[in-house]
Amino acid sequence: MTTIYDIAKKTGFSITTVSRALNNYTDVSPKTKKLILEAVEDMHYYPNSVARTLSTKKSWALGIIFVEDLGIGMKHPFFNSVIEGFKKSVEQKGYDLIFLNRYVGGEKMTYLDHALHRGVDGIAVVSSNYDDVEVEKIIGSSLPNVIIDSHTSKSNVVYSDNMRGSELAVDYLYSLGHRNIAHISGHSKTFVGLERLRGFKSAVEKYQLHNSSIAEGGLFSVDGGYQAMKTLLQLENRPTAIFAAGDNLAIGAMKAIKDAGLNVPDDFSIIGFDDIELSGQISPSLTTIKQDMDKIGEQAAELLLQQINHKTDPTISIVPVELIKRETTKAIK
């Protein structure tokens, strides 16, 4: 069976150029497109995506793209749960998922080019990066898309109410008597890191907590939380409570406190953010702000399919969060 690689070999053009010609990109010259289409006809090449769409004009496939700096992708419990919710929703409508990368047949492509090459009907992008060139290309394309865990006014977006979650965390710590509350922040390059920091600062201003401190936790890792907590432990006026921008950061902070010979919650109260499965299994179990990860995935699927089927305008969906009280927080006098 003839493949796109055979077409590229016969014409002398790259796989990317062949793909862009077949998908009617305007930056492919008429002469180049003519040569490629002639080769397609001569070699009787019919892309699978075209064959599937002859009757419905759809490929019944959706692309999934991860754009994040942690380097762990689906292994991260947040991403895993969100994609599972998305998968269940679109499968009920008859769609398959294709996980897109930057290489096809050993040749480097943009994510958008790969999506067009695969002929997907739409793309879901899970992006922790606040401003990414690859994501901007997808947003600016005519291909229906939804962005998860980041923000833009130009596309469908779905994310948790990060700012409100931070306010809930500080509200609760304040109600327990804490007045010296520190924040272990997520990386400033990420949308969620910035939003959770904004929420913390808003709550600090509301309560006039002049002793509050902020320690940079980096890319939401356990080690980042450990190092940030070591910094807070060196302060002359130590906080009595810490709100961490992610559960992994909070877990790292708890380890640093233990290694320093101190105790949670007797010496420090800690609140995380996410409610990953591990949060309820560690000892002491972690008080945290729960994201409804299934709902995020379901909402992303709904918005994307609406755009595919009804050409709807971009929509912003902010999913509510809630405080989960466990064992890492304690009232003080």
Beta strands, then each sheet from edge to edge (+ up, - down):
strand 1: 61-67
strand 2: 96-99
strand 3: 103-104
strand 4: 107-108
strand 5: 122-127
strand 6: 145-148
strand 7: 156-160
strand 8: 181-185
strand 9: 213-216
strand 10: 241-244
strand 11: 269-274
strand 12: 287-291
strand 13: 316-319
strand 14: 321-324
sheet 1: 2+ 1+ 5+ 6+ 7+ 13+
sheet 2: 3+ 4-
sheet 3: 9+ 8+ 10+ 11+ 12+ 14-
end
